[in-house]
Amino acid sequence: MRVLIVDDERNIRLSLKKYLGLEHIDSEGAETGEAALAFLEGETFDAVILDLKLPGMSGQEVLEWMRQRGILSPVIMISAHGQIPDAVNALKSGAQDYLVKPFDPAELIIKLQSQVENKRRENLLEAEARTTVRENTLIGNTLVMKRISQQLDKIADTEVTVLITGESGTGKEVAAREIHARGIHKDEPFVAVNIGGIHEGLMESELFGHEKGAFTGAAVRKQGLFELAGRGCLFLDEIGEMPMPLQVKLLRVLQERKIRRLGGVSDIPVNARIISATNRDLEAIVGEGHFREDLYYRLNVFRIELPPLRERRGDIPLLADHLLIKIAARMGRPVSTLSSEAAERLCSYSFPGNIRELENILERAIIYAEGKLIQTGDLVFHERTVPYDHEPLKDTSETQSLEDIEREAILKSLTHCQGNRTKAAEALGISRKTILNKLKAYGL
């Protein structure tokens, strides 16, 4: 926790700093309201202890300035004058509490911790409501995964910006969560946002927030994900999908550690650690002019490359056991186990969809299995895209009919595009309507 103490009495500032230090709370002191403003414009604080009566700019004016600027850190007002109207005005202006001097420092610390924890919990709940919460367990005993785990340990307690690369489904968000979980700010929010999943017109508001009236429908002030992350971590997945105008603003955040809400007139300091991820070749995108080179270097301070599942087959049984427990809990079923033949079949498969595909295969297997033992026949892979009661695909040969070749090409394209019919049609050079008609004709 980091606290700003604003009081014109030096002895009070020093005493409070000493008491806070005993609780391992870092603090800074400001003698005047103007000095407090200078601190608040350049740094972030978890809370502010603010004297009501100050020379020059009053504590009430500092509080109102903070709220106008969108600085939402909890404020505890203190005063030697226990006037009820003063307390009412302070609370109306956005202070969280009011104490009359002399007060018990232990009481102040309890109030501070309570208010900071409440604010942290609010941010965490808001962040979770606006992002997807997934598991944060990195599974693997192969040499390559042990090396990656060592890398995560090296950077966990630093603030270094991390870029995680790897194919879709290799566990990039899991690795990011693991970095956060091993770090010194593990109790702060982990905020994950899929850049590719946000409409371009809403992305700026989602990331940086907006002020009331910034655009039609902006009825209240909204904190952006950068603010909600606090001193925690903001994970930007599919960073390669970020539009160029937003890339410029993200670069500024990385350089200056400040944001400006949409419709705002002032900058707000932020402290969140940035971890980004992509399954695309960012270097190639930079070369094509679709991604800023200066932003790429800012994001790529420390790079972690996650291997595809086919390059760490030794982890498949361990991953499968972990996923089976998770799936069984989600489905409300007893935990299933793999027969030795089924485990061997999984280990021999290429897994183009990586861990996400493994989870899907196991979920289907639990449904198909008779009892709790999963057999080879219960495993349905991408290459077998038709139900069991359909004729299996024929091998490509000179005796295949044109219809068989066409059918197989469409199914392979669908597999490659992970079932996306529009992309599969584009890859084949046909219209989406054509591919839908063909699938209907095949009875698929």
N, C-alpha and C positions, 0 to 999 in steps of 0.2 A: 504494500500500500504506500502511496505517496500523497502527502498532505501539504497544502499551502496555509501557513499561519499568517493572518493579517491583523496586526495590532501595533499601535504606536508606542506601547510601553515595552522597552527592550527586555526587562526582567520577565515579563509574561511570555514573550516570544522564546526566550532562552529556556524558561521553566517548562513550557509546553514541548519544546523540541527535545528536552531531556526526558520527560515522561514518555513521549512517543517513541523515543529511541529505545527505552527499556522494553517496549513491546515490539521492537524490530520494525518500527514504522518510520520510513524515511520522510523528511520534511524540509521545507524551505520557509524562510521568514520574510515578510514584507512590512515596512514601517508605515507606508501610506497606501491609499487606494490607487494612486497612480502607479506605484511600484508593483502593486498586485496585478494591475492590468498588463504591465510589461511581462510579468511571469506567465500570465494566462494566455497571452497572445503567442508565446513561443514554446510553451511546454504543456504537458497534460498532467492533471492531478486527479487522484481518486476522490478527494474531498477538499473542502475549504473551510477553515475556521476563521470567521470574519467578525471583527469588532464593529459594532454599530457606529460608535463615535470615533471618527478619524479626522486628522487635520486635512483641510482641503476637501477632496472627494470623500463623501461619507460611505459607510458600509452598505447602507441601503442603496446608494447610487451604484456601488460596485456590483451588488447583487442584481440590480435591474439591468446593468450593462451586460453582465454574464448571460442572463436569460435572453436579452435581445440579440446577442451574438450567437445564441444557440449552444452555449457551453452549459451542459446539463449535469455537471458534477454536483453531488450533494453538498449543501452549505449548512453549517451550524453557526448561527449568529450568537455572539456573546456581547454582554454590555454590563456596565456598572450601574446602569439606571434601569431598574425593573419596572418600566412603564408598560402597562398592558397594551396601549395603542401601538407602541413600537414593535412589540412581539407580533401583534396581529398583522401589521403592515409587512413585516419581514416574511411571515408565513404566506401571506397573500402574494408576495412577490416571487415566491418559489423557494424560500428557505425550508429545510427539512426539520429544523429544531431550533430552540432558543434557550440559552442558559444565562443566568444572572451571576455576575461576579460578586464575591468569590465563589467558585464552584469546585467541586471535587474532581480532580483530574481523572480519577478512575471512572467517574460517571461520564465524563467527556469521551474517554476512550471507548467505553461500551457503546455510547451513541454513535460514535464514528464508525466503529466496526459494524454496527447494525445497519446504518444507512448505506455504507459502501457495499455490504453484502446484499442488501435489498436491491440496490441499483445493478449490481452484477447479476443477480438472479433475474431481474426484469430483462436485461440485455440478453441473457442466455435463453430465456423462454422465447423472446421475440426472434432471436437468431434461429432457434430450432424450429419455430413455426414457419420461417421463411426459407429454410434450407432442408436438405435431406440428411437424416441421421443414419449413419451406417456403422457397422462394427469397426473396431479399431485394433484388431489383432492380426499381426503379421505372422503367418505360418510358414515354416520351412526350415529344414535342417541340412539342405544341400550346401556345398561350399559357396556357391554364388550368393545364396540367401544369408549365409553367415557373414560374408563380406559386406553385404548391404546393411545388415544389422549393426555391424561395426561402424559403418559410415553414419548411420542414424545416431549412434551414441556420440560420435565426434561433434555433430552439429546441433544436438538437442539443446544444450545449454547456451548456445550462441543466438544471436539475432540475425544471422546471415540469411540472405534471401536464397531460396532453393527452387530449382526447376527439376521436376520429376518427369521423365519421359518413358515411353513404353507403349506397346500395343493396347488397344481397347480391351478392358477386362483383366489387366495384369495386376490391378490392386494399387493404383496410384493414390487414390484417396486414402486407402488403408495405410500406406506408407506415410502420407502427410499427417494423419491422425497419430501415428506412432511417434513421429518426431515431436508433435505437440505433447503427447502423453509422457514422454521421457524428459521434457524440458522443465525449466524453472517456473514457467507460467502455466503449468498443466491444469490448474484450477480455474483459469480464465476461459472464456468461450472459445470454441473451435467453430468457425463459421465457414461452411463450404457452399460455394456457388458455382453452378455449371453455366459458363458464359454462353455456350451454344444453346442453352435451354431458356434464355431470357430474350424476349423481343427487343430488338435494337432500340426502339423508342422508349422502353422502360428501363434500360440497363443503367443509364446514368443516375436516375432516381434511386434505383435499387442499391447501387454501390455507394453513392455519395449522399443520398438523402435529398429531401427538398423542404423548402419553407412553405408555410401556409400561403396559398394564392399563387404559387410559382407557375401553375398551369391549371387548366380547367379540371376540376375534380380534386385538386389539392386542398382539401378542407382543413387539414391540420398539418403541423410540422411532423416530418418523418425522419428518423435517424437512418442513415445508410449503414450498409454492412460493415464498412470500415470502422464506424463508431461503435457498432454493436460488438465487434470483436474485442474492443478495449485493449488490454495488454496481451491478449491471446493471439490467435492465429486466423488469418483470412486465407482460405484455400481457393484459388482461382483455377477451376478445372476447364479444360478445353480453351486455354488462353489463346491459341492460334485463331480462334473464331472471333476475337475481339475486334470490333470495327475500328478503323484508323482514327477517327476523332476521339474515341475513348482511350486509345493507346497513348495519345498525347497527354491526356489528363492523368492516366495511370503513371506515366513517366514522371510527371510533376510531383505526384504523391511520393514516389520512391525517392526523388531527389530532395524534396523539401519537408516530407513527413507532415503535410497539411492537406486538408481537403476543403472544398467549398460546396455547400449544399446547393442544389438547383434552386435558383431564385434568391440565393443568399448574397450578401455583400461583404462578408468577412470570412477569413480562413479559420479553420478549426484544427488544432494539432491532433495527430493520431499516432498511436504507438504499436498498432497491430503488426505482427510478423507476417510477411507475405510468402506463401508457398504457391507456386503455380505448376500446372501439369498440362501435358499435351500428348496426343498419339500421332501428331503430325510432325513432319520434318521442318522445324522452325527455320533452320538455316536455308532451306530451299525456298520457304515462303519469304524470307528476308530478301533473297536474291531476286525473287519475282516482284518485289516492291509492295507486297501485301502486309508486311509486318516491319515495324520500325527497327532498324539495326541498333540504335541506342537503347531502346527498351529491351531488346533481346539480351544485350550485355548486362543490363541492370538486373534482369530476371535470372540470368544464367551465371550467378556468382558461384553457386555450388550445385553440381548436377548429379542426379541419381538416375541411373538407367535400370529399369526393371525388366528382367528377362521374360520372354513368353513362357508359358507353362511347358511347352514341348522341349524347352532347353533346361528344365529342372524336373524331369519326370520322377526323380526319386522323392519329390515332395508330394506327389499325387495321392498316395495312400493316406498320408497324414492330413492333407487338405480334405480328402473325402470323408475321413472320420469326423473331422471338425464340422464340416458342412452338414453331414447327416444328423448330428446332434442338434444343430441350429434349425434345420428344416423340420425335424420331428417336433421340436418345441413349437415352431410356427404353425404346423399343421395339426397339432394336438394328437400326435401318434406316438407309439413306442419307437424307440431308436432302432433303426435298421442297421444291418452290417453287410459288408460285401463278401461274397464268396471269393475264394482265391482266384478262380477263373475270371470273375467279374473285375477284380482288382488288376489282374494282368491285362485284361482287355482295355481298361481305362489307361493303363500305363503305356499301351501301344498306340493310343490314339493321338492325333496331332493337335487337337484343341485349337482350332482357328479363333474361337471366341474366348480362349483362356479360362480364367477362374470363373468368370460369369457363366460361361457355357458349362463348365463342370457342375456348377450349382444347379443349372437347369436340367441337366441330364440326371442328376441324382434325385431331384424333385419328381421328375417323371418316373424314375425307377421305383421310388417308394409307392407311387400310385399303382404301377403295373405289378409289383412284387406280390406273390402269394405268401403271406407271412412276413417275418422280419428279416429273412435272408435274401439279399438281392443277387439274382443270378445274371449270367451274361445276356440272356434273352430279354431281361428287363431294361437293358441299356439301349436307348434310342439315340443315335448320333445324327449329326447334320446330314451326312451322306445318305441316311435313310429317312427321307422327309415324308414318305407316304405311310399311312397306317398299316398295321400288321395284316389286315385283311385285303390289302391291295397287292397286285402283282409287283414283285421287286423289279428294280431297274435292270435292264439287260446290259451286258458288257458291250462296249463300243467295238464293232467289228464290221467287216464288209457286208455281213448279212442283215445289219440293222436297217430298218425302214427309215425313210425321211422323217416320219412322224416321231419315231423313237429318238432320233438324233436331236430333233427340235425340242422334244419334251425334256430330254436330259440336259440340253443347253440351258433351258429356262430354269430348271431346278438347281443346276449348279450356280447360275447367276444369282438366284434367290438366296442360296446358301452363302455365297460370297458377300452379298449385301445384307446379311443377317435378317432376311425376310422382308426387307423394304422393297415393295413392288415397283415403286417409281424409279428408284436407283437401279434396280435390276433391269427395267425396261430401257433406261438410258444406256446402261452398259452393253445391252444387246442391239441398240440402235433401232428399237421399235417403240411404239407408243404404249402408255400405261393401259389404254383401253384394249390394245391387242393382247398384252400379257394377261389381262383379266379374262378375256374371251378364251384364250388358250387353256388357262388353268381350269376354267369352267368345263371346257371340252374334255379335259383329262380327268375330270371328276375330283379335282384337288381343291 
